Amino acid sequence: MKAGRYFIIVILFMGFLILSGNKGLVDYFSLKGKLFAIKATNEQIVNENSMLKKKITLLRHDLRYIENIARNELGMVKKGDIIYRFVE
């Protein structure tokens, strides 16, 4: 019977080490959550990079897109445009 008790104590101690020891199950699940968050962030960055690549291509080759950016973001006007100013 004493051998059985020691065996159970050893098994419980090993189970405790597996659960809470260095690189145990607790660390595993914590790192798994961090990995999921990093993958989500990486996916966002990949999507943002693809959008930026599309914008770069448009800025290099599409004159209408360049004109649209110049008018909307920089407030530029084309020759012959009529400008209205509203006074409040």
Steps between C-alpha positions, in 0.01 A plus 500: 500500500785741573631459145157590367488816713843607380397431144189718540707780659752486214219503241333799671832685519570434130148614413556820697826562311333433166221745575687784665869442432718686256354444153204321653138502390430838658784657298384312192149645513634846576733486201222359283287806578790733422562317172135546401523875572824531302350315203199733502728805509709351221189449287403865551847613396491280189164651400628852563811429290291375209283815515813717504643312201177566308520871590864514387408340168215750453723794589762387248268428208148647537476872425135523610589358840784751536263783406244377751761491778624847406149644507369329813806485725702799383215733404637566153279625218515462126503785253142598421351378830260732675571543869223583742572636846228487759510757778347400830 
